[in-house]
Amino acid sequence: MAGHSQFKNIMHRKGAKDAKRAKLFTKLAREITVAAKQGLPDPAYNARLRAAIADAKAESMPKDNIERAIKKASGADQDNYEEARYEGKGPGNVAVIVEALTNNRNRTATELRTAFNKHGGALGETGSVAYSFQRLGIIHYPAKAGSDDAVMEAAINAGADDVQSSADGHDISCAPDSLHAVQKALEAVLGEAETAKLDWKPTMTVEVSGDKAQALMDFLEVLDDNDDVQRVAANYEMSEETMRRLGA
C-alpha cells in the first residue's frame, strides 16, 4: 500500500510538472506568434521574433512547435492578442511589474487585481512602480561561452553597457533599442545566445523574510500560473537562509 501511495505521489508530481511545461510552451508560442505577426516572419529581420525563438530554445521547446507558432501568425483564425502592462505592490511592499499578452483586457485586469488583493497587495496605475526599475536588453550566455575577460571584450566591442559574470553564466546588458544590434555582434564572436530579451532590472530593492517571503513566493507563483502573463519582475531580495528555507 505504501508503494502504491508513493507511486501515485510520483505520478501526481510528474503530471504537475508536465502541465507546467505545457503552459510554458503555450506562452512561448504566443510570444512567437505575436512577434511574427507584428514584423516579418523571418527572425533575421525581426529582433523580437529572434529573441522569442531564443527563449523557446532555451526551454527546449521542440522545433516543430516553434515553426507552427510562426506559421500561425499568417492564419486568419487566430486570436488578436495585445500587449498589456500592470503594476502594483505585492506582499512585503515589493514592487511588481506584470507583462501580459491578452485577447481580453478586462478579464486579465480583473484576474490580476484579484490575485494582488488576495495576497495582501494592490494593483496600481501604469507607472506607479516602474520608477523602481530600469528597462534593459539582457543577453545571457552560459559560462562555457568564454572566459570573463573574453566575454567582457566581446560585449564592449558589440556596444553593450555592462556584463555580470558568475558560475551561472554571463548576463550582458544594453539599451533596449540596441538589443538586436548587440545580439548580432555578439553572435559573430560567441555564437548564439541562450536568451535575449527586454527585461526590468530593479534600481532599488526590498528585503523580505519569514512569512512575507513565503507569501511573496506564493503570490508570484499565482501570477506565473495565469495564462495571459508572459513575464513578472519584482524588486525583492532574500537572504540565502530564507531561500533555503523556501526551497528556492
TINU-398914 format. One line per field, with one value per residue: residue number from 1; z, x, y of N, C-alpha, C in turn. Coordinates in steps of 0.1 Angstrom, whole numbers. Layout:
<pts>
nr <- c(NUM, ...)
n_c3 <- c(Z, ...)
n_c1 <- c(X, ...)
n_c2 <- c(Y, ...)
ca_c3 <- c(Z, ...)
ca_c1 <- c(X, ...)
ca_c2 <- c(Y, ...)
c_c3 <- c(Z, ...)
c_c1 <- c(X, ...)
c_c2 <- c(Y, ...)
</pts>
This chain:
<pts>
nr <- c(1, 2, 3, 4, 5, 6, 7, 8, 9, 10, 11, 12, 13, 14, 15, 16, 17, 18, 19, 20, 21, 22, 23, 24, 25, 26, 27, 28, 29, 30, 31, 32, 33, 34, 35, 36, 37, 38, 39, 40, 41, 42, 43, 44, 45, 46, 47, 48, 49, 50, 51, 52, 53, 54, 55, 56, 57, 58, 59, 60, 61, 62, 63, 64, 65, 66, 67, 68, 69, 70, 71, 72, 73, 74, 75, 76, 77, 78, 79, 80, 81, 82, 83, 84, 85, 86, 87, 88, 89, 90, 91, 92, 93, 94, 95, 96, 97, 98, 99, 100, 101, 102, 103, 104, 105, 106, 107, 108, 109, 110, 111, 112, 113, 114, 115, 116, 117, 118, 119, 120, 121, 122, 123, 124, 125, 126, 127, 128, 129, 130, 131, 132, 133, 134, 135, 136, 137, 138, 139, 140, 141, 142, 143, 144, 145, 146, 147, 148, 149, 150, 151, 152, 153, 154, 155, 156, 157, 158, 159, 160, 161, 162, 163, 164, 165, 166, 167, 168, 169, 170, 171, 172, 173, 174, 175, 176, 177, 178, 179, 180, 181, 182, 183, 184, 185, 186, 187, 188, 189, 190, 191, 192, 193, 194, 195, 196, 197, 198, 199, 200, 201, 202, 203, 204, 205, 206, 207, 208, 209, 210, 211, 212, 213, 214, 215, 216, 217, 218, 219, 220, 221, 222, 223, 224, 225, 226, 227, 228, 229, 230, 231, 232, 233, 234, 235, 236, 237, 238, 239, 240, 241, 242, 243, 244, 245, 246, 247, 248)
n_c3 <- c(0, 8, -12, -34, -28, -29, -55, -67, -58, -70, -97, -96, -91, -115, -133, -127, -132, -160, -168, -162, -178, -203, -202, -201, -227, -242, -236, -246, -273, -280, -277, -298, -320, -319, -322, -347, -362, -359, -371, -397, -407, -405, -385, -389, -397, -378, -347, -323, -328, -331, -305, -291, -302, -293, -265, -265, -274, -254, -234, -243, -262, -287, -322, -341, -328, -326, -353, -361, -345, -357, -383, -376, -373, -398, -402, -406, -386, -361, -326, -317, -300, -276, -262, -227, -197, -163, -130, -95, -59, -41, -16, 14, 5, -20, -52, -82, -116, -142, -173, -200, -225, -241, -251, -240, -223, -200, -187, -180, -164, -143, -132, -124, -106, -86, -78, -67, -46, -30, -20, -3, -15, -39, -69, -90, -108, -142, -143, -117, -101, -118, -117, -99, -114, -141, -176, -197, -222, -221, -225, -224, -218, -215, -190, -203, -227, -228, -213, -185, -192, -220, -227, -217, -233, -258, -254, -250, -275, -290, -282, -258, -225, -200, -181, -163, -148, -137, -119, -130, -156, -182, -181, -202, -206, -222, -239, -245, -272, -285, -284, -305, -323, -307, -299, -324, -330, -310, -315, -336, -325, -301, -306, -308, -285, -253, -242, -252, -244, -235, -204, -169, -146, -112, -96, -70, -41, -20, 11, 20, 43, 63, 70, 52, 30, 22, 15, -6, -25, -30, -41, -65, -78, -84, -102, -122, -131, -144, -175, -193, -185, -193, -184, -153, -131, -101, -73, -51, -24, -10, 17, 17, 36, 39, 13, 12, 31, 19, -2, -26)
n_c1 <- c(8, 20, 39, 22, 10, 32, 39, 17, 20, 44, 35, 16, 32, 48, 28, 20, 43, 45, 22, 28, 50, 37, 21, 40, 51, 29, 28, 52, 49, 28, 41, 59, 42, 29, 51, 59, 37, 37, 59, 83, 81, 106, 133, 158, 153, 137, 138, 124, 111, 133, 144, 123, 123, 148, 144, 125, 140, 158, 143, 140, 120, 103, 114, 94, 71, 79, 81, 54, 42, 52, 41, 14, 10, 3, -22, -58, -76, -67, -65, -66, -41, -30, -5, -1, 5, 9, 10, 20, 19, 31, 31, 49, 54, 66, 76, 60, 60, 40, 39, 18, 1, -28, -62, -83, -87, -102, -108, -82, -72, -90, -85, -59, -60, -76, -58, -37, -50, -59, -36, -27, -17, -18, -31, -19, -17, -5, 29, 31, 50, 71, 93, 110, 125, 148, 146, 160, 180, 187, 211, 219, 246, 258, 283, 303, 306, 327, 357, 356, 370, 371, 344, 337, 353, 342, 316, 320, 330, 308, 291, 277, 265, 271, 284, 277, 292, 292, 292, 269, 268, 270, 256, 247, 242, 223, 211, 176, 169, 191, 193, 190, 210, 234, 231, 234, 261, 275, 270, 286, 310, 307, 289, 255, 232, 220, 196, 178, 164, 141, 140, 132, 152, 157, 162, 161, 158, 138, 140, 129, 116, 109, 74, 65, 82, 74, 47, 51, 64, 43, 24, 38, 39, 12, 8, 25, 12, -10, -26, -24, -2, 30, 56, 71, 83, 100, 110, 125, 146, 163, 177, 203, 197, 169, 161, 169, 152, 128, 131, 140)
n_c2 <- c(-12, 12, 15, 18, 42, 59, 57, 69, 95, 102, 101, 121, 144, 143, 147, 173, 187, 183, 196, 222, 226, 224, 246, 266, 263, 271, 298, 307, 301, 318, 343, 341, 339, 364, 382, 374, 382, 410, 419, 409, 374, 363, 356, 368, 393, 404, 415, 411, 386, 370, 371, 358, 333, 324, 324, 303, 281, 280, 268, 243, 239, 222, 221, 219, 229, 256, 264, 260, 280, 303, 301, 303, 330, 341, 331, 332, 327, 333, 344, 378, 391, 415, 436, 442, 460, 457, 471, 471, 467, 440, 413, 423, 448, 448, 459, 452, 443, 433, 418, 411, 392, 395, 387, 398, 424, 433, 409, 400, 421, 420, 394, 397, 418, 406, 386, 402, 415, 393, 384, 403, 425, 453, 464, 489, 520, 524, 529, 534, 519, 516, 533, 521, 504, 496, 497, 473, 457, 423, 399, 366, 343, 310, 299, 285, 297, 314, 329, 352, 376, 374, 375, 399, 416, 411, 420, 448, 455, 450, 470, 469, 477, 467, 439, 410, 385, 351, 319, 309, 319, 344, 376, 400, 434, 460, 490, 492, 497, 489, 462, 442, 448, 445, 419, 405, 413, 401, 374, 368, 365, 350, 331, 317, 332, 322, 332, 362, 392, 418, 433, 440, 456, 459, 490, 497, 478, 455, 440, 408, 384, 355, 350, 368, 365, 339, 344, 361, 344, 326, 343, 352, 328, 323, 345, 337, 314, 323, 324, 345, 360, 369, 377, 385, 409, 417, 436, 424, 412, 384, 366, 341, 321, 324, 317, 291, 280, 283, 266, 277)
ca_c3 <- c(0, 8, -25, -43, -25, -33, -70, -71, -55, -81, -109, -94, -93, -129, -141, -124, -140, -174, -171, -161, -190, -214, -201, -206, -242, -248, -235, -256, -287, -281, -279, -311, -330, -318, -327, -362, -368, -358, -381, -407, -401, -406, -373, -393, -399, -368, -335, -313, -331, -328, -291, -287, -306, -284, -253, -267, -275, -240, -226, -250, -270, -300, -334, -348, -321, -330, -367, -361, -339, -367, -394, -371, -374, -411, -403, -404, -375, -348, -317, -317, -287, -275, -250, -216, -186, -150, -119, -82, -48, -36, -2, 18, -2, -31, -64, -92, -129, -149, -187, -205, -239, -238, -260, -233, -212, -188, -179, -174, -153, -131, -126, -117, -94, -76, -72, -59, -34, -22, -13, 6, -23, -45, -83, -91, -122, -150, -139, -102, -96, -128, -113, -92, -123, -153, -187, -203, -230, -214, -233, -215, -224, -204, -186, -213, -239, -228, -200, -181, -199, -234, -229, -215, -245, -269, -251, -252, -289, -295, -278, -246, -214, -187, -181, -150, -150, -125, -123, -138, -169, -184, -184, -209, -207, -232, -240, -252, -287, -291, -282, -317, -329, -298, -300, -337, -329, -300, -321, -345, -316, -290, -311, -305, -271, -247, -243, -254, -242, -228, -190, -159, -136, -101, -92, -56, -37, -7, 17, 25, 50, 71, 64, 40, 19, 17, 9, -19, -35, -34, -50, -78, -85, -89, -114, -133, -135, -152, -189, -200, -180, -200, -176, -140, -125, -87, -67, -37, -21, 1, 22, 14, 46, 36, 1, 15, 39, 9, -13, -38)
ca_c1 <- c(0, 28, 44, 12, 8, 44, 38, 6, 26, 53, 28, 10, 42, 51, 17, 20, 55, 42, 12, 35, 58, 28, 17, 51, 52, 18, 31, 63, 44, 20, 50, 65, 32, 27, 63, 59, 26, 40, 70, 84, 82, 120, 140, 169, 149, 127, 145, 115, 109, 146, 145, 113, 128, 159, 138, 119, 151, 164, 134, 139, 107, 106, 115, 81, 63, 84, 77, 39, 38, 55, 31, 1, 9, -3, -35, -69, -85, -60, -69, -58, -35, -23, 4, -6, 14, 2, 20, 14, 27, 28, 34, 61, 56, 75, 71, 58, 55, 35, 37, 8, -4, -42, -72, -95, -80, -110, -106, -68, -71, -98, -78, -47, -64, -80, -45, -30, -58, -60, -23, -23, -11, -27, -28, -18, -18, 7, 39, 31, 62, 81, 104, 119, 132, 154, 143, 172, 181, 196, 216, 226, 254, 263, 297, 312, 308, 341, 362, 350, 376, 368, 331, 337, 358, 332, 305, 324, 331, 294, 283, 269, 267, 276, 285, 278, 297, 292, 292, 257, 269, 273, 245, 252, 230, 224, 199, 166, 169, 203, 193, 192, 224, 243, 229, 240, 275, 280, 269, 298, 322, 304, 278, 241, 229, 210, 184, 180, 151, 139, 137, 132, 162, 154, 172, 161, 152, 131, 144, 118, 120, 98, 61, 64, 89, 66, 36, 55, 66, 30, 18, 45, 35, -1, 9, 31, 3, -20, -24, -21, 10, 43, 68, 69, 95, 98, 123, 127, 159, 161, 190, 204, 190, 155, 159, 170, 140, 117, 135, 141)
ca_c2 <- c(0, 23, 16, 23, 56, 66, 58, 79, 108, 105, 104, 134, 154, 143, 154, 188, 192, 182, 206, 235, 227, 227, 260, 275, 262, 279, 312, 309, 300, 330, 354, 339, 343, 379, 388, 372, 390, 424, 421, 399, 361, 358, 361, 376, 407, 407, 413, 405, 372, 364, 369, 349, 319, 321, 320, 290, 271, 278, 260, 231, 238, 215, 229, 219, 239, 270, 266, 262, 293, 313, 300, 307, 345, 344, 325, 341, 323, 334, 354, 390, 394, 427, 437, 450, 460, 460, 474, 472, 463, 427, 411, 428, 461, 446, 464, 442, 446, 421, 419, 401, 392, 392, 390, 404, 433, 433, 396, 399, 431, 415, 383, 402, 426, 396, 380, 412, 417, 381, 381, 414, 436, 462, 468, 503, 526, 522, 539, 535, 513, 515, 541, 513, 495, 502, 488, 469, 445, 413, 388, 356, 332, 301, 301, 278, 306, 321, 334, 365, 386, 373, 379, 414, 423, 409, 429, 461, 457, 449, 482, 467, 487, 461, 424, 404, 371, 343, 305, 306, 324, 358, 384, 412, 443, 471, 498, 484, 499, 483, 447, 433, 450, 439, 404, 401, 415, 390, 361, 367, 361, 340, 321, 321, 334, 313, 340, 376, 397, 430, 429, 451, 455, 468, 501, 497, 465, 454, 427, 401, 372, 349, 348, 377, 358, 328, 350, 367, 333, 321, 353, 352, 316, 326, 353, 329, 304, 329, 321, 357, 366, 365, 380, 392, 415, 421, 442, 418, 405, 374, 361, 327, 313, 324, 310, 276, 276, 282, 257, 284)
c_c3 <- c(0, -5, -35, -41, -30, -49, -74, -68, -66, -94, -108, -97, -108, -137, -139, -132, -154, -177, -171, -173, -203, -214, -205, -221, -248, -248, -245, -270, -290, -284, -293, -322, -330, -325, -342, -369, -368, -368, -391, -400, -401, -394, -377, -394, -388, -354, -324, -315, -328, -313, -286, -290, -297, -270, -254, -267, -261, -231, -233, -257, -283, -312, -341, -342, -325, -344, -368, -356, -349, -378, -389, -373, -387, -412, -400, -392, -361, -339, -319, -303, -287, -262, -240, -204, -173, -139, -106, -71, -43, -21, 2, 11, -13, -44, -75, -105, -136, -164, -192, -219, -237, -249, -253, -221, -199, -180, -172, -162, -141, -124, -118, -105, -82, -69, -63, -45, -25, -15, -6, -2, -29, -59, -84, -106, -129, -147, -124, -95, -106, -125, -105, -100, -134, -164, -195, -213, -223, -223, -224, -223, -212, -202, -196, -225, -240, -215, -197, -190, -214, -236, -227, -227, -257, -267, -253, -267, -296, -291, -266, -235, -202, -189, -167, -152, -136, -129, -131, -152, -170, -188, -190, -211, -216, -232, -248, -267, -293, -290, -294, -323, -320, -299, -313, -336, -320, -307, -330, -338, -307, -295, -306, -289, -266, -246, -246, -253, -235, -214, -181, -148, -124, -98, -77, -52, -23, -1, 23, 32, 57, 64, 52, 28, 13, 10, -5, -29, -39, -44, -64, -85, -91, -102, -125, -139, -143, -167, -197, -196, -187, -191, -163, -135, -111, -81, -53, -36, -9, 5, 18, 23, 42, 23, 3, 22, 29, -2, -26, -44)
c_c1 <- c(9, 35, 35, 10, 20, 43, 28, 12, 36, 46, 21, 20, 47, 40, 17, 32, 52, 32, 19, 43, 49, 23, 28, 53, 41, 22, 43, 58, 36, 30, 56, 55, 30, 39, 63, 49, 30, 51, 71, 86, 96, 127, 152, 166, 138, 133, 137, 113, 122, 148, 135, 117, 140, 154, 132, 129, 157, 156, 131, 126, 110, 105, 101, 71, 66, 79, 61, 35, 41, 44, 17, -1, 2, -17, -46, -78, -78, -67, -60, -53, -29, -15, -3, 4, 7, 13, 13, 24, 22, 31, 48, 64, 66, 69, 71, 53, 51, 33, 28, 6, -19, -51, -85, -89, -88, -108, -92, -67, -79, -91, -66, -50, -69, -68, -38, -37, -58, -47, -18, -16, -22, -22, -29, -20, -5, 17, 40, 44, 73, 94, 114, 127, 138, 151, 156, 170, 191, 199, 223, 233, 258, 278, 306, 314, 321, 345, 355, 356, 373, 354, 330, 342, 348, 320, 308, 325, 317, 286, 274, 273, 274, 276, 285, 281, 297, 293, 280, 258, 272, 260, 250, 240, 233, 211, 189, 166, 181, 203, 196, 206, 235, 243, 236, 256, 281, 280, 281, 310, 319, 294, 264, 239, 219, 196, 188, 166, 152, 135, 137, 142, 159, 165, 172, 154, 146, 135, 131, 123, 107, 85, 59, 70, 80, 53, 39, 57, 53, 23, 25, 41, 21, -1, 15, 22, -9, -17, -20, -8, 22, 55, 64, 83, 92, 111, 126, 142, 156, 175, 190, 197, 175, 152, 160, 157, 128, 119, 136, 155)
c_c2 <- c(12, 26, 22, 38, 65, 68, 68, 93, 112, 109, 118, 146, 155, 150, 169, 194, 193, 194, 220, 237, 231, 241, 270, 275, 271, 293, 316, 310, 313, 342, 353, 344, 358, 386, 386, 380, 405, 428, 411, 385, 355, 364, 370, 390, 412, 404, 407, 390, 364, 361, 358, 335, 315, 317, 306, 279, 269, 269, 246, 228, 232, 224, 230, 229, 253, 273, 268, 275, 304, 313, 305, 322, 349, 338, 335, 339, 325, 345, 367, 394, 407, 428, 446, 449, 465, 462, 475, 468, 449, 426, 417, 442, 460, 452, 453, 447, 433, 425, 408, 403, 387, 395, 395, 411, 433, 421, 396, 409, 426, 404, 388, 410, 417, 390, 389, 413, 405, 379, 394, 425, 445, 465, 483, 508, 523, 533, 540, 529, 512, 522, 533, 503, 503, 492, 486, 458, 435, 401, 378, 345, 323, 303, 295, 287, 312, 325, 348, 376, 386, 378, 394, 421, 422, 419, 443, 465, 457, 461, 480, 476, 480, 446, 420, 389, 363, 328, 301, 311, 338, 365, 398, 422, 455, 479, 490, 485, 492, 468, 439, 435, 444, 424, 399, 402, 404, 377, 358, 362, 349, 329, 326, 322, 324, 320, 355, 383, 411, 427, 442, 448, 464, 478, 502, 484, 466, 440, 421, 388, 367, 347, 357, 371, 347, 333, 355, 355, 327, 330, 353, 339, 317, 334, 345, 319, 310, 328, 333, 363, 360, 366, 387, 396, 420, 426, 437, 413, 395, 369, 346, 317, 312, 316, 295, 271, 274, 272, 264, 282)
</pts>
